[in-house]
Amino acid sequence: MTVVVDADFVLALVRRRHPHHRDAVALVETLDEDLVTSPLAVADIDRAVAEHAGDDARHAVHRDFERGAYAVRWWADALKETLGIARRHPALGLTAASLVALAGRVNTRRIATFDEQFRTLTTPDGEAFVVLPADR
Amino acid sequence: MLKKTSIYLDEDLDHRLARRAADEGITKAEFIRRTLAGAVQRPQRARPEAVGFEDVKKR
């Protein structure tokens, strides 16, 4: 099983003062599933970590990507699928849309996020997301 | 040595498997074998270590 992760979830792990830091840590300490995200989210993670936690934290996140703590997936039709999802949900940014597409790609409905908009979305297969850690 | 086995798949899953295999440039059978091998032998992923940093002071 795979869990899609969004940028704010990773930021919550990285930042001790993030309001959801403890919840994020507790989740990754107990999950054995692969954590996967999209390249669009990687760019958001890089920018947000640098802005909030500085270069040491940013480089630590880079090492986590190198070590395989997070997998990053993109595929031939990823942009087309992402744009299609964004078109159906005009208020949704492309990064979030890419994570919805990714969930379909890796055949999971489990997403690690503190973003409540995922409760209003479905996977490309029409299933409701299991929003972690809230829905554990 | 390969052992032959048969399983029932949803038609949609079958199409998606074929598509994924084509993306990877391998046969569907090989894709299924690799996926199953990964599922039963996959080592535990690395845990994130970029955890618990203090915020930078904003100017």
N, CA and C atoms of all chains as a GROMACS GRO file, in nm:
protein
  585
    1MET      N    1   0.085  -0.119   0.000
    1MET     CA    2   0.000   0.000   0.000
    1MET      C    3   0.089   0.124   0.000
    2THR      N    4   0.037   0.228  -0.058
    2THR     CA    5   0.113   0.352  -0.074
    2THR      C    6   0.032   0.468  -0.016
    3VAL      N    7   0.102   0.564   0.041
    3VAL     CA    8   0.039   0.685   0.092
    3VAL      C    9   0.094   0.804   0.014
    4VAL      N   10   0.005   0.881  -0.046
    4VAL     CA   11   0.044   1.006  -0.112
    4VAL      C   12   0.066   1.111  -0.004
    5VAL      N   13   0.172   1.190  -0.017
    5VAL     CA   14   0.196   1.296   0.082
    5VAL      C   15   0.197   1.432   0.012
    6ASP      N   16   0.142   1.531   0.078
    6ASP     CA   17   0.145   1.665   0.019
    6ASP      C   18   0.254   1.749   0.086
    7ALA      N   19   0.274   1.868   0.032
    7ALA     CA   20   0.387   1.950   0.078
    7ALA      C   21   0.370   1.993   0.223
    8ASP      N   22   0.250   2.028   0.262
    8ASP     CA   23   0.232   2.076   0.399
    8ASP      C   24   0.255   1.966   0.501
    9PHE      N   25   0.227   1.842   0.463
    9PHE     CA   26   0.255   1.732   0.556
    9PHE      C   27   0.405   1.721   0.581
   10VAL      N   28   0.484   1.729   0.475
   10VAL     CA   29   0.631   1.723   0.492
   10VAL      C   30   0.678   1.844   0.572
   11LEU      N   31   0.620   1.960   0.544
   11LEU     CA   32   0.658   2.080   0.620
   11LEU      C   33   0.625   2.061   0.768
   12ALA      N   34   0.513   1.996   0.797
   12ALA     CA   35   0.476   1.970   0.937
   12ALA      C   36   0.577   1.878   1.005
   13LEU      N   37   0.630   1.783   0.931
   13LEU     CA   38   0.734   1.698   0.986
   13LEU      C   39   0.860   1.778   1.016
   14VAL      N   40   0.896   1.862   0.922
   14VAL     CA   41   1.024   1.934   0.930
   14VAL      C   42   1.021   2.040   1.040
   15ARG      N   43   0.909   2.113   1.049
   15ARG     CA   44   0.904   2.229   1.140
   15ARG      C   45   0.851   2.187   1.278
   16ARG      N   46   0.938   2.202   1.376
   16ARG     CA   47   0.897   2.169   1.514
   16ARG      C   48   0.778   2.254   1.557
   17ARG      N   49   0.770   2.376   1.507
   17ARG     CA   50   0.663   2.466   1.552
   17ARG      C   51   0.538   2.460   1.462
   18HIS      N   52   0.538   2.371   1.366
   18HIS     CA   53   0.417   2.356   1.285
   18HIS      C   54   0.304   2.305   1.375
   19PRO      N   55   0.184   2.359   1.360
   19PRO     CA   56   0.074   2.318   1.450
   19PRO      C   57   0.043   2.168   1.445
   20HIS      N   58   0.079   2.101   1.337
   20HIS     CA   59   0.051   1.957   1.326
   20HIS      C   60   0.178   1.873   1.334
   21HIS      N   61   0.286   1.930   1.388
   21HIS     CA   62   0.413   1.857   1.389
   21HIS      C   63   0.401   1.722   1.459
   22ARG      N   64   0.345   1.720   1.577
   22ARG     CA   65   0.338   1.594   1.653
   22ARG      C   66   0.254   1.490   1.581
   23ASP      N   67   0.146   1.534   1.522
   23ASP     CA   68   0.059   1.440   1.448
   23ASP      C   69   0.134   1.380   1.329
   24ALA      N   70   0.212   1.464   1.261
   24ALA     CA   71   0.286   1.416   1.144
   24ALA      C   72   0.394   1.316   1.187
   25VAL      N   73   0.466   1.349   1.293
   25VAL     CA   74   0.571   1.258   1.342
   25VAL      C   75   0.510   1.125   1.384
   26ALA      N   76   0.400   1.131   1.457
   26ALA     CA   77   0.337   1.008   1.504
   26ALA      C   78   0.295   0.919   1.386
   27LEU      N   79   0.249   0.982   1.279
   27LEU     CA   80   0.206   0.902   1.164
   27LEU      C   81   0.325   0.832   1.097
   28VAL      N   82   0.431   0.906   1.069
   28VAL     CA   83   0.542   0.842   0.995
   28VAL      C   84   0.616   0.741   1.080
   29GLU      N   85   0.607   0.755   1.212
   29GLU     CA   86   0.673   0.657   1.298
   29GLU      C   87   0.603   0.521   1.294
   30THR      N   88   0.477   0.522   1.256
   30THR     CA   89   0.401   0.396   1.260
   30THR      C   90   0.369   0.342   1.121
   31LEU      N   91   0.387   0.423   1.017
   31LEU     CA   92   0.355   0.377   0.882
   31LEU      C   93   0.471   0.299   0.822
   32ASP      N   94   0.442   0.185   0.764
   32ASP     CA   95   0.542   0.112   0.687
   32ASP      C   96   0.522   0.129   0.537
   33GLU      N   97   0.416   0.196   0.501
   33GLU     CA   98   0.384   0.210   0.359
   33GLU      C   99   0.479   0.309   0.292
   34ASP      N  100   0.490   0.293   0.160
   34ASP     CA  101   0.570   0.388   0.083
   34ASP      C  102   0.502   0.525   0.084
   35LEU      N  103   0.583   0.628   0.097
   35LEU     CA  104   0.535   0.765   0.089
   35LEU      C  105   0.572   0.818  -0.048
   36VAL      N  106   0.474   0.864  -0.121
   36VAL     CA  107   0.500   0.905  -0.259
   36VAL      C  108   0.440   1.043  -0.283
   37THR      N  109   0.507   1.121  -0.364
   37THR     CA  110   0.456   1.254  -0.396
   37THR      C  111   0.489   1.285  -0.541
   38SER      N  112   0.447   1.404  -0.586
   38SER     CA  113   0.467   1.442  -0.726
   38SER      C  114   0.580   1.544  -0.735
   39PRO      N  115   0.638   1.562  -0.852
   39PRO     CA  116   0.743   1.664  -0.868
   39PRO      C  117   0.693   1.805  -0.837
   40LEU      N  118   0.564   1.830  -0.864
   40LEU     CA  119   0.510   1.963  -0.832
   40LEU      C  120   0.514   1.985  -0.681
   41ALA      N  121   0.478   1.881  -0.605
   41ALA     CA  122   0.483   1.894  -0.460
   41ALA      C  123   0.626   1.905  -0.409
   42VAL      N  124   0.719   1.837  -0.476
   42VAL     CA  125   0.860   1.847  -0.437
   42VAL      C  126   0.907   1.993  -0.444
   43ALA      N  127   0.868   2.061  -0.551
   43ALA     CA  128   0.906   2.202  -0.565
   43ALA      C  129   0.844   2.285  -0.452
   44ASP      N  130   0.719   2.256  -0.418
   44ASP     CA  131   0.654   2.328  -0.308
   44ASP      C  132   0.724   2.299  -0.174
   45ILE      N  133   0.761   2.172  -0.154
   45ILE     CA  134   0.831   2.134  -0.030
   45ILE      C  135   0.963   2.210  -0.020
   46ASP      N  136   1.037   2.210  -0.128
   46ASP     CA  137   1.169   2.275  -0.129
   46ASP      C  138   1.157   2.423  -0.094
   47ARG      N  139   1.060   2.489  -0.156
   47ARG     CA  140   1.043   2.632  -0.132
   47ARG      C  141   0.995   2.658   0.010
   48ALA      N  142   0.897   2.581   0.055
   48ALA     CA  143   0.838   2.607   0.187
   48ALA      C  144   0.936   2.576   0.300
   49VAL      N  145   1.011   2.467   0.286
   49VAL     CA  146   1.107   2.432   0.391
   49VAL      C  147   1.216   2.538   0.398
   50ALA      N  148   1.265   2.581   0.284
   50ALA     CA  149   1.369   2.685   0.284
   50ALA      C  150   1.317   2.813   0.349
   51GLU      N  151   1.193   2.848   0.317
   51GLU     CA  152   1.136   2.973   0.369
   51GLU      C  153   1.116   2.967   0.521
   52HIS      N  154   1.065   2.854   0.569
   52HIS     CA  155   1.028   2.846   0.710
   52HIS      C  156   1.137   2.791   0.800
   53ALA      N  157   1.218   2.699   0.748
   53ALA     CA  158   1.311   2.628   0.836
   53ALA      C  159   1.457   2.645   0.794
   54GLY      N  160   1.482   2.709   0.682
   54GLY     CA  161   1.620   2.741   0.645
   54GLY      C  162   1.690   2.633   0.564
   55ASP      N  163   1.816   2.666   0.530
   55ASP     CA  164   1.890   2.579   0.437
   55ASP      C  165   1.929   2.445   0.497
   56ASP      N  166   1.960   2.440   0.628
   56ASP     CA  167   1.996   2.310   0.687
   56ASP      C  168   1.880   2.212   0.675
   57ALA      N  169   1.761   2.261   0.705
   57ALA     CA  170   1.642   2.176   0.693
   57ALA      C  171   1.618   2.137   0.548
   58ARG      N  172   1.636   2.234   0.459
   58ARG     CA  173   1.616   2.207   0.317
   58ARG      C  174   1.710   2.096   0.269
   59HIS      N  175   1.837   2.105   0.310
   59HIS     CA  176   1.932   2.003   0.267
   59HIS      C  177   1.900   1.867   0.330
   60ALA      N  178   1.848   1.869   0.452
   60ALA     CA  179   1.808   1.743   0.516
   60ALA      C  180   1.693   1.678   0.439
   61VAL      N  181   1.601   1.760   0.390
   61VAL     CA  182   1.491   1.707   0.308
   61VAL      C  183   1.546   1.651   0.177
   62HIS      N  184   1.642   1.720   0.119
   62HIS     CA  185   1.704   1.668  -0.004
   62HIS      C  186   1.763   1.529   0.021
   63ARG      N  187   1.829   1.515   0.136
   63ARG     CA  188   1.888   1.384   0.168
   63ARG      C  189   1.779   1.278   0.185
   64ASP      N  190   1.666   1.318   0.243
   64ASP     CA  191   1.555   1.222   0.257
   64ASP      C  192   1.508   1.174   0.120
   65PHE      N  193   1.503   1.265   0.024
   65PHE     CA  194   1.466   1.222  -0.112
   65PHE      C  195   1.571   1.128  -0.170
   66GLU      N  196   1.698   1.160  -0.145
   66GLU     CA  197   1.805   1.072  -0.196
   66GLU      C  198   1.799   0.934  -0.132
   67ARG      N  199   1.764   0.930  -0.004
   67ARG     CA  200   1.760   0.803   0.070
   67ARG      C  201   1.636   0.720   0.038
   68GLY      N  202   1.541   0.781  -0.031
   68GLY     CA  203   1.420   0.707  -0.065
   68GLY      C  204   1.313   0.712   0.042
   69ALA      N  205   1.325   0.807   0.135
   69ALA     CA  206   1.220   0.821   0.236
   69ALA      C  207   1.088   0.861   0.170
   70TYR      N  208   1.099   0.937   0.062
   70TYR     CA  209   0.983   0.972  -0.020
   70TYR      C  210   1.013   0.931  -0.164
   71ALA      N  211   0.918   0.866  -0.226
   71ALA     CA  212   0.930   0.838  -0.369
   71ALA      C  213   0.863   0.952  -0.446
   72VAL      N  214   0.912   0.978  -0.563
   72VAL     CA  215   0.853   1.081  -0.649
   72VAL      C  216   0.813   1.015  -0.780
   73ARG      N  217   0.686   1.032  -0.817
   73ARG     CA  218   0.637   0.965  -0.938
   73ARG      C  219   0.582   1.066  -1.038
   74TRP      N  220   0.619   1.046  -1.161
   74TRP     CA  221   0.564   1.121  -1.274
   74TRP      C  222   0.562   1.027  -1.392
   75TRP      N  223   0.475   1.044  -1.483
   75TRP     CA  224   0.462   0.948  -1.592
   75TRP      C  225   0.417   1.022  -1.716
   76ALA      N  226   0.408   0.950  -1.827
   76ALA     CA  227   0.388   1.015  -1.957
   76ALA      C  228   0.263   1.102  -1.960
   77ASP      N  229   0.152   1.054  -1.903
   77ASP     CA  230   0.026   1.128  -1.910
   77ASP      C  231  -0.003   1.209  -1.783
   78ALA      N  232   0.098   1.225  -1.700
   78ALA     CA  233   0.074   1.288  -1.570
   78ALA      C  234   0.021   1.432  -1.584
   79LEU      N  235   0.083   1.509  -1.672
   79LEU     CA  236   0.039   1.648  -1.686
   79LEU      C  237  -0.102   1.654  -1.743
   80LYS      N  238  -0.129   1.571  -1.842
   80LYS     CA  239  -0.263   1.568  -1.902
   80LYS      C  240  -0.367   1.533  -1.796
   81GLU      N  241  -0.337   1.432  -1.715
   81GLU     CA  242  -0.432   1.392  -1.611
   81GLU      C  243  -0.446   1.500  -1.504
   82THR      N  244  -0.334   1.563  -1.470
   82THR     CA  245  -0.336   1.670  -1.370
   82THR      C  246  -0.420   1.788  -1.419
   83LEU      N  247  -0.400   1.826  -1.544
   83LEU     CA  248  -0.476   1.938  -1.600
   83LEU      C  249  -0.625   1.903  -1.608
   84GLY      N  250  -0.655   1.780  -1.639
   84GLY     CA  251  -0.795   1.739  -1.645
   84GLY      C  252  -0.863   1.749  -1.509
   85ILE      N  253  -0.792   1.709  -1.406
   85ILE     CA  254  -0.847   1.718  -1.270
   85ILE      C  255  -0.863   1.865  -1.230
   86ALA      N  256  -0.763   1.945  -1.262
   86ALA     CA  257  -0.771   2.088  -1.229
   86ALA      C  258  -0.886   2.155  -1.303
   87ARG      N  259  -0.912   2.110  -1.423
   87ARG     CA  260  -1.023   2.167  -1.502
   87ARG      C  261  -1.157   2.134  -1.437
   88ARG      N  262  -1.168   2.013  -1.383
   88ARG     CA  263  -1.294   1.973  -1.318
   88ARG      C  264  -1.311   2.039  -1.182
   89HIS      N  265  -1.200   2.087  -1.124
   89HIS     CA  266  -1.204   2.152  -0.992
   89HIS      C  267  -1.130   2.285  -1.004
   90PRO      N  268  -1.201   2.387  -1.051
   90PRO     CA  269  -1.133   2.514  -1.084
   90PRO      C  270  -1.061   2.579  -0.965
   91ALA      N  271  -1.105   2.550  -0.842
   91ALA     CA  272  -1.039   2.612  -0.726
   91ALA      C  273  -0.913   2.536  -0.684
   92LEU      N  274  -0.891   2.422  -0.746
   92LEU     CA  275  -0.780   2.336  -0.706
   92LEU      C  276  -0.652   2.377  -0.780
   93GLY      N  277  -0.545   2.392  -0.707
   93GLY     CA  278  -0.418   2.422  -0.770
   93GLY      C  279  -0.363   2.300  -0.842
   94LEU      N  280  -0.264   2.324  -0.928
   94LEU     CA  281  -0.208   2.213  -1.004
   94LEU      C  282  -0.134   2.113  -0.915
   95THR      N  283  -0.073   2.162  -0.808
   95THR     CA  284  -0.002   2.068  -0.721
   95THR      C  285  -0.098   1.969  -0.658
   96ALA      N  286  -0.208   2.020  -0.602
   96ALA     CA  287  -0.307   1.930  -0.542
   96ALA      C  288  -0.366   1.838  -0.648
   97ALA      N  289  -0.391   1.893  -0.766
   97ALA     CA  290  -0.446   1.810  -0.874
   97ALA      C  291  -0.348   1.699  -0.911
   98SER      N  292  -0.220   1.730  -0.908
   98SER     CA  293  -0.120   1.627  -0.942
   98SER      C  294  -0.121   1.516  -0.839
   99LEU      N  295  -0.152   1.548  -0.714
   99LEU     CA  296  -0.157   1.445  -0.610
   99LEU      C  297  -0.280   1.357  -0.626
  100VAL      N  298  -0.390   1.416  -0.672
  100VAL     CA  299  -0.509   1.336  -0.701
  100VAL      C  300  -0.478   1.239  -0.816
  101ALA      N  301  -0.414   1.293  -0.920
  101ALA     CA  302  -0.376   1.206  -1.032
  101ALA      C  303  -0.282   1.096  -0.986
  102LEU      N  304  -0.189   1.133  -0.900
  102LEU     CA  305  -0.092   1.036  -0.849
  102LEU      C  306  -0.161   0.924  -0.770
  103ALA      N  307  -0.260   0.961  -0.690
  103ALA     CA  308  -0.334   0.859  -0.614
  103ALA      C  309  -0.395   0.756  -0.710
  104GLY      N  310  -0.448   0.806  -0.822
  104GLY     CA  311  -0.501   0.712  -0.920
  104GLY      C  312  -0.392   0.626  -0.980
  105ARG      N  313  -0.279   0.689  -1.006
  105ARG     CA  314  -0.169   0.616  -1.068
  105ARG      C  315  -0.116   0.502  -0.981
  106VAL      N  316  -0.103   0.528  -0.852
  106VAL     CA  317  -0.047   0.426  -0.762
  106VAL      C  318  -0.158   0.346  -0.694
  107ASN      N  319  -0.282   0.372  -0.737
  107ASN     CA  320  -0.396   0.292  -0.692
  107ASN      C  321  -0.412   0.295  -0.540
  108THR      N  322  -0.411   0.416  -0.486
  108THR     CA  323  -0.435   0.430  -0.342
  108THR      C  324  -0.536   0.542  -0.320
  109ARG      N  325  -0.606   0.538  -0.206
  109ARG     CA  326  -0.691   0.651  -0.169
  109ARG      C  327  -0.645   0.710  -0.037
  110ARG      N  328  -0.525   0.670   0.005
  110ARG     CA  329  -0.470   0.718   0.132
  110ARG      C  330  -0.377   0.837   0.105
  111ILE      N  331  -0.404   0.949   0.170
  111ILE     CA  332  -0.322   1.068   0.152
  111ILE      C  333  -0.289   1.129   0.287
  112ALA      N  334  -0.162   1.163   0.307
  112ALA     CA  335  -0.118   1.230   0.429
  112ALA      C  336  -0.121   1.379   0.405
  113THR      N  337  -0.214   1.446   0.469
  113THR     CA  338  -0.233   1.589   0.446
  113THR      C  339  -0.312   1.648   0.562
  114PHE      N  340  -0.296   1.777   0.583
  114PHE     CA  341  -0.381   1.849   0.678
  114PHE      C  342  -0.474   1.943   0.601
  115ASP      N  343  -0.478   1.926   0.471
  115ASP     CA  344  -0.559   2.010   0.383
  115ASP      C  345  -0.698   1.950   0.370
  116GLU      N  346  -0.796   2.019   0.426
  116GLU     CA  347  -0.932   1.965   0.429
  116GLU      C  348  -0.998   1.957   0.292
  117GLN      N  349  -0.941   2.024   0.191
  117GLN     CA  350  -1.004   2.018   0.060
  117GLN      C  351  -1.003   1.876   0.003
  118PHE      N  352  -0.911   1.792   0.051
  118PHE     CA  353  -0.909   1.656   0.000
  118PHE      C  354  -1.031   1.576   0.043
  119ARG      N  355  -1.102   1.626   0.145
  119ARG     CA  356  -1.226   1.558   0.186
  119ARG      C  357  -1.338   1.583   0.085
  120THR      N  358  -1.323   1.686   0.006
  120THR     CA  359  -1.426   1.716  -0.095
  120THR      C  360  -1.390   1.656  -0.230
  121LEU      N  361  -1.275   1.595  -0.239
  121LEU     CA  362  -1.229   1.539  -0.366
  121LEU      C  363  -1.241   1.387  -0.364
  122THR      N  364  -1.232   1.329  -0.480
  122THR     CA  365  -1.226   1.183  -0.490
  122THR      C  366  -1.105   1.146  -0.575
  123THR      N  367  -1.067   1.021  -0.563
  123THR     CA  368  -0.962   0.971  -0.651
  123THR      C  369  -1.015   0.966  -0.794
  124PRO      N  370  -0.929   0.950  -0.892
  124PRO     CA  371  -0.978   0.938  -1.031
  124PRO      C  372  -1.076   0.822  -1.049
  125ASP      N  373  -1.072   0.725  -0.957
  125ASP     CA  374  -1.167   0.614  -0.962
  125ASP      C  375  -1.298   0.644  -0.890
  126GLY      N  376  -1.309   0.766  -0.836
  126GLY     CA  377  -1.434   0.807  -0.773
  126GLY      C  378  -1.447   0.771  -0.626
  127GLU      N  379  -1.338   0.727  -0.565
  127GLU     CA  380  -1.343   0.690  -0.423
  127GLU      C  381  -1.303   0.809  -0.335
  128ALA      N  382  -1.364   0.816  -0.217
  128ALA     CA  383  -1.327   0.920  -0.122
  128ALA      C  384  -1.186   0.893  -0.070
  129PHE      N  385  -1.113   1.001  -0.043
  129PHE     CA  386  -0.978   0.986   0.014
  129PHE      C  387  -0.987   0.946   0.161
  130VAL      N  388  -0.893   0.864   0.203
  130VAL     CA  389  -0.868   0.842   0.346
  130VAL      C  390  -0.762   0.943   0.385
  131VAL      N  391  -0.801   1.042   0.465
  131VAL     CA  392  -0.713   1.154   0.497
  131VAL      C  393  -0.639   1.122   0.627
  132LEU      N  394  -0.508   1.111   0.616
  132LEU     CA  395  -0.424   1.078   0.731
  132LEU      C  396  -0.352   1.203   0.781
  133PRO      N  397  -0.326   1.212   0.911
  133PRO     CA  398  -0.353   1.110   1.013
  133PRO      C  399  -0.495   1.114   1.071
  134ALA      N  400  -0.579   1.206   1.028
  134ALA     CA  401  -0.710   1.223   1.091
  134ALA      C  402  -0.795   1.097   1.087
  135ASP      N  403  -0.790   1.024   0.977
  135ASP     CA  404  -0.880   0.909   0.958
  135ASP      C  405  -0.820   0.776   1.004
  136ARG      N  406  -0.714   0.781   1.080
  136ARG     CA  407  -0.654   0.655   1.125
  136ARG      C  408  -0.747   0.579   1.217
  137MET      N  409   1.320  -2.110  -1.264
  137MET     CA  410   1.208  -2.180  -1.328
  137MET      C  411   1.077  -2.107  -1.296
  138LEU      N  412   0.996  -2.090  -1.398
  138LEU     CA  413   0.870  -2.020  -1.379
  138LEU      C  414   0.756  -2.120  -1.361
  139LYS      N  415   0.666  -2.086  -1.272
  139LYS     CA  416   0.550  -2.171  -1.248
  139LYS      C  417   0.426  -2.100  -1.301
  140LYS      N  418   0.347  -2.170  -1.378
  140LYS     CA  419   0.227  -2.109  -1.435
  140LYS      C  420   0.117  -2.102  -1.330
  141THR      N  421   0.050  -1.987  -1.325
  141THR     CA  422  -0.065  -1.973  -1.235
  141THR      C  423  -0.171  -1.889  -1.305
  142SER      N  424  -0.293  -1.898  -1.261
  142SER     CA  425  -0.403  -1.822  -1.322
  142SER      C  426  -0.477  -1.745  -1.213
  143ILE      N  427  -0.510  -1.622  -1.243
  143ILE     CA  428  -0.591  -1.542  -1.150
  143ILE      C  429  -0.697  -1.468  -1.231
  144TYR      N  430  -0.806  -1.432  -1.164
  144TYR     CA  431  -0.911  -1.351  -1.226
  144TYR      C  432  -0.884  -1.204  -1.196
  145LEU      N  433  -0.893  -1.121  -1.300
  145LEU     CA  434  -0.872  -0.977  -1.285
  145LEU      C  435  -0.994  -0.903  -1.337
  146ASP      N  436  -1.024  -0.788  -1.273
  146ASP     CA  437  -1.122  -0.698  -1.332
  146ASP      C  438  -1.071  -0.654  -1.469
  147GLU      N  439  -1.164  -0.634  -1.561
  147GLU     CA  440  -1.124  -0.591  -1.695
  147GLU      C  441  -1.047  -0.459  -1.690
  148ASP      N  442  -1.095  -0.369  -1.604
  148ASP     CA  443  -1.029  -0.239  -1.594
  148ASP      C  444  -0.886  -0.254  -1.542
  149LEU      N  445  -0.870  -0.337  -1.440
  149LEU     CA  446  -0.735  -0.359  -1.386
  149LEU      C  447  -0.646  -0.421  -1.492
  150ASP      N  448  -0.700  -0.513  -1.569
  150ASP     CA  449  -0.623  -0.577  -1.675
  150ASP      C  450  -0.574  -0.473  -1.775
  151HIS      N  451  -0.661  -0.380  -1.814
  151HIS     CA  452  -0.621  -0.274  -1.908
  151HIS      C  453  -0.514  -0.186  -1.847
  152ARG      N  454  -0.530  -0.154  -1.718
  152ARG     CA  455  -0.433  -0.066  -1.653
  152ARG      C  456  -0.298  -0.134  -1.639
  153LEU      N  457  -0.300  -0.263  -1.613
  153LEU     CA  458  -0.174  -0.337  -1.607
  153LEU      C  459  -0.103  -0.334  -1.742
  154ALA      N  460  -0.181  -0.354  -1.847
  154ALA     CA  461  -0.122  -0.353  -1.981
  154ALA      C  462  -0.061  -0.217  -2.013
  155ARG      N  463  -0.132  -0.113  -1.969
  155ARG     CA  464  -0.084   0.022  -1.997
  155ARG      C  465   0.044   0.052  -1.920
  156ARG      N  466   0.044   0.014  -1.793
  156ARG     CA  467   0.165   0.035  -1.712
  156ARG      C  468   0.283  -0.042  -1.768
  157ALA      N  469   0.258  -0.166  -1.809
  157ALA     CA  470   0.366  -0.246  -1.866
  157ALA      C  471   0.420  -0.180  -1.993
  158ALA      N  472   0.329  -0.129  -2.076
  158ALA     CA  473   0.372  -0.061  -2.199
  158ALA      C  474   0.456   0.062  -2.166
  159ASP      N  475   0.414   0.135  -2.062
  159ASP     CA  476   0.492   0.251  -2.018
  159ASP      C  477   0.634   0.212  -1.981
  160GLU      N  478   0.646   0.095  -1.917
  160GLU     CA  479   0.777   0.049  -1.871
  160GLU      C  480   0.854  -0.023  -1.981
  161GLY      N  481   0.787  -0.051  -2.094
  161GLY     CA  482   0.854  -0.120  -2.204
  161GLY      C  483   0.874  -0.268  -2.179
  162ILE      N  484   0.786  -0.328  -2.100
  162ILE     CA  485   0.796  -0.472  -2.070
  162ILE      C  486   0.661  -0.538  -2.092
  163THR      N  487   0.660  -0.669  -2.091
  163THR     CA  488   0.532  -0.739  -2.107
  163THR      C  489   0.450  -0.728  -1.979
  164LYS      N  490   0.320  -0.750  -1.995
  164LYS     CA  491   0.233  -0.745  -1.879
  164LYS      C  492   0.272  -0.852  -1.777
  165ALA      N  493   0.308  -0.969  -1.828
  165ALA     CA  494   0.348  -1.077  -1.736
  165ALA      C  495   0.472  -1.037  -1.656
  166GLU      N  496   0.567  -0.974  -1.724
  166GLU     CA  497   0.689  -0.934  -1.654
  166GLU      C  498   0.657  -0.824  -1.551
  167PHE      N  499   0.567  -0.732  -1.590
  167PHE     CA  500   0.529  -0.627  -1.496
  167PHE      C  501   0.464  -0.687  -1.372
  168ILE      N  502   0.375  -0.784  -1.392
  168ILE     CA  503   0.309  -0.849  -1.278
  168ILE      C  504   0.412  -0.922  -1.191
  169ARG      N  505   0.505  -0.993  -1.256
  169ARG     CA  506   0.608  -1.065  -1.178
  169ARG      C  507   0.690  -0.967  -1.094
  170ARG      N  508   0.732  -0.855  -1.156
  170ARG     CA  509   0.814  -0.758  -1.083
  170ARG      C  510   0.736  -0.696  -0.967
  171THR      N  511   0.608  -0.665  -0.995
  171THR     CA  512   0.526  -0.603  -0.890
  171THR      C  513   0.508  -0.697  -0.772
  172LEU      N  514   0.480  -0.823  -0.802
  172LEU     CA  515   0.461  -0.921  -0.695
  172LEU      C  516   0.591  -0.945  -0.619
  173ALA      N  517   0.702  -0.951  -0.693
  173ALA     CA  518   0.830  -0.970  -0.626
  173ALA      C  519   0.858  -0.855  -0.531
  174GLY      N  520   0.826  -0.734  -0.578
  174GLY     CA  521   0.847  -0.617  -0.492
  174GLY      C  522   0.758  -0.621  -0.370
  175ALA      N  523   0.635  -0.668  -0.388
  175ALA     CA  524   0.540  -0.669  -0.277
  175ALA      C  525   0.582  -0.766  -0.167
  176VAL      N  526   0.642  -0.877  -0.204
  176VAL     CA  527   0.677  -0.976  -0.102
  176VAL      C  528   0.820  -0.959  -0.050
  177GLN      N  529   0.905  -0.887  -0.123
  177GLN     CA  530   1.045  -0.879  -0.081
  177GLN      C  531   1.088  -0.737  -0.049
  178ARG      N  532   0.997  -0.642  -0.064
  178ARG     CA  533   1.037  -0.503  -0.052
  178ARG      C  534   1.094  -0.473   0.087
  179PRO      N  535   1.215  -0.418   0.094
  179PRO     CA  536   1.269  -0.378   0.224
  179PRO      C  537   1.192  -0.259   0.279
  180GLN      N  538   1.198  -0.244   0.408
  180GLN     CA  539   1.130  -0.131   0.470
  180GLN      C  540   1.192  -0.001   0.419
  181ARG      N  541   1.106   0.092   0.382
  181ARG     CA  542   1.159   0.218   0.329
  181ARG      C  543   1.230   0.295   0.440
  182ALA      N  544   1.318   0.385   0.396
  182ALA     CA  545   1.386   0.472   0.491
  182ALA      C  546   1.284   0.567   0.554
  183ARG      N  547   1.302   0.594   0.681
  183ARG     CA  548   1.212   0.691   0.745
  183ARG      C  549   1.269   0.832   0.727
  184PRO      N  550   1.181   0.931   0.712
  184PRO     CA  551   1.230   1.069   0.699
  184PRO      C  552   1.314   1.110   0.822
  185GLU      N  553   1.425   1.174   0.796
  185GLU     CA  554   1.511   1.222   0.904
  185GLU      C  555   1.508   1.374   0.916
  186ALA      N  556   1.453   1.441   0.817
  186ALA     CA  557   1.439   1.587   0.824
  186ALA      C  558   1.316   1.618   0.910
  187VAL      N  559   1.335   1.614   1.039
  187VAL     CA  560   1.223   1.624   1.133
  187VAL      C  561   1.262   1.715   1.249
  188GLY      N  562   1.173   1.807   1.284
  188GLY     CA  563   1.190   1.883   1.408
  188GLY      C  564   1.288   1.999   1.402
  189PHE      N  565   1.296   2.066   1.290
  189PHE     CA  566   1.383   2.182   1.279
  189PHE      C  567   1.312   2.306   1.336
  190GLU      N  568   1.393   2.394   1.394
  190GLU     CA  569   1.338   2.522   1.440
  190GLU      C  570   1.315   2.614   1.320
  191ASP      N  571   1.218   2.702   1.333
  191ASP     CA  572   1.193   2.799   1.226
  191ASP      C  573   1.307   2.900   1.218
  192VAL      N  574   1.330   2.948   1.098
  192VAL     CA  575   1.426   3.056   1.081
  192VAL      C  576   1.362   3.184   1.130
  193LYS      N  577   1.444   3.274   1.181
  193LYS     CA  578   1.393   3.402   1.226
  193LYS      C  579   1.371   3.493   1.106
  194LYS      N  580   1.249   3.545   1.098
  194LYS     CA  581   1.217   3.636   0.986
  194LYS      C  582   1.268   3.777   1.019
  195ARG      N  583   1.326   3.843   0.918
  195ARG     CA  584   1.374   3.980   0.939
  195ARG      C  585   1.259   4.078   0.930
   0.00000   0.00000   0.00000
